[in-house]
């Protein structure tokens, strides 16, 4: 009994698939040397802003002093559009009033990475070559500023880590 050409090709392909599966099953997988680092970039208003002069928290705080102005100065010269507010950390959690429950913002994500994911938090300014694997970094940024400006800052920080 002669088999048609498509059936012969189908049988050959089926044999090749089974052969490749058996070879792949016999080849031991290379053990991973560690997980790639993660960078947590918060959303808009997800970074704490502090007064650069006295390190007092300005955002996120339920009650702000009158001199804690979140508005950016605006002038034709972009280099002058600066104020004293600086990003310090991501907003991990907030509590509006003492009798209200604590609201977790990025706290659960960080806890999950540490407890379930096997990661540990590393700091940008003290990172070493050993911090490359199984670590995560948080990237607080001044969310009031231009995204391109913040993206450039992130690229610079990542480049610094690579060195």
C-alpha positions in Angstrom: 0.0 0.0 0.0 1.5 3.3 -1.1 1.1 6.3 1.2 0.4 9.7 -0.3 3.1 12.3 -0.1 1.4 14.6 2.5 1.0 11.6 4.9 4.7 10.6 4.5 5.7 14.2 5.3 3.4 14.3 8.3 4.9 11.1 9.7 8.4 12.4 9.3 7.5 15.7 11.0 5.8 13.8 13.8 9.0 11.7 14.3 11.1 14.8 14.4 8.9 16.4 17.0 9.1 13.3 19.3 12.8 13.1 18.7 13.4 16.7 19.7 11.2 16.4 22.8 13.1 13.4 24.0 16.5 15.1 23.4 15.3 18.2 25.2 14.1 16.1 28.1 17.5 14.5 28.5 19.4 17.8 28.4 19.8 19.2 31.9 18.6 22.8 32.3 21.3 25.3 33.3 20.7 26.4 36.9 19.8 30.1 37.1 22.5 32.1 38.8 20.0 34.7 40.2 17.1 36.7 39.3 17.5 39.9 37.2 17.1 43.2 39.2 13.7 45.0 39.3 13.1 48.7 39.3 9.9 49.9 40.9 8.7 53.1 39.2 5.7 54.6 41.0 2.9 56.3 39.2 2.0 60.0 39.3 2.0 61.3 42.9 3.6 58.0 44.0 6.8 59.5 45.3 7.3 61.3 48.6 8.6 64.8 48.1 10.6 66.5 50.9 11.7 70.0 51.5 15.4 70.0 50.5 16.2 72.6 53.1 14.9 70.8 56.2 14.1 67.3 54.9 10.4 67.7 56.1 7.9 65.6 54.3 5.7 67.7 52.0 4.0 65.0 49.9 2.3 62.7 50.8 1.1 64.2 54.0 -2.6 64.8 54.8 -2.1 68.2 56.3 0.5 70.5 54.8 1.9 73.8 56.1 1.1 77.0 54.2 4.7 77.3 53.0 4.6 73.7 51.6 3.7 74.7 48.0 3.6 71.8 45.5 3.4 74.2 42.5 6.5 74.4 40.3 7.8 77.8 39.5 7.2 78.6 35.8 9.5 80.8 33.7 10.7 81.0 30.1 14.1 79.7 31.2 13.6 76.0 32.0 16.7 75.8 34.2 15.0 78.2 36.6 11.9 76.1 37.0 13.3 74.5 40.2 12.2 74.6 43.8 13.5 73.0 47.0 11.3 69.9 46.9 13.2 66.6 46.3 12.0 63.0 45.9 13.0 60.8 48.9 11.2 57.5 48.6 8.1 55.9 47.0 4.9 56.2 49.0 4.8 52.9 50.8 1.7 53.7 52.8 -0.4 56.5 54.3 -2.5 57.1 57.3 -4.9 60.1 57.1 -6.0 60.1 60.7 -5.0 58.0 63.7 -8.4 56.3 64.1 -8.5 55.4 60.4 -6.7 52.3 59.1 -3.2 52.5 57.5 -3.5 52.4 53.7 -0.9 50.4 51.9 0.3 51.9 48.6 3.5 50.1 47.5 4.1 48.3 50.8 2.4 45.0 49.7 4.4 44.9 46.5 7.7 45.4 48.3 6.7 42.8 51.0 5.8 40.3 48.3 9.1 40.8 46.4 11.0 40.3 49.7 9.0 37.4 51.2 7.7 35.5 48.2 10.0 36.6 45.4 13.3 36.2 47.1 14.4 39.7 46.4 16.0 42.3 48.7 15.9 46.1 48.4 19.1 47.7 47.3 20.0 51.4 47.4 21.1 53.3 44.3 23.9 55.1 46.0 25.4 52.1 47.8 25.0 49.4 45.2 27.8 47.0 44.5 28.4 44.3 41.9 26.9 41.8 44.3 23.6 43.8 44.3 23.0 42.9 40.6 21.1 39.7 41.3 18.0 39.1 43.4 17.6 42.8 44.1 15.0 45.5 43.5 15.4 49.2 43.4 12.8 51.9 44.0 13.0 54.9 41.7 11.3 57.9 43.4 11.0 60.9 41.1 9.5 64.4 41.2 6.3 63.6 39.5 5.5 67.3 38.9 8.4 67.5 36.5 8.5 66.5 32.8 8.6 62.8 32.1 11.5 63.1 29.7 13.6 64.8 32.5 12.7 61.9 34.9 13.5 59.3 32.2 16.9 60.8 31.7 17.5 60.6 35.4 16.5 56.9 35.5 18.8 56.1 32.5 21.7 57.8 34.3 21.1 55.9 37.5 20.9 52.6 35.6 24.1 53.4 33.7 25.8 54.1 37.1 24.7 50.7 38.3 26.1 49.0 35.3 29.6 50.4 35.9 
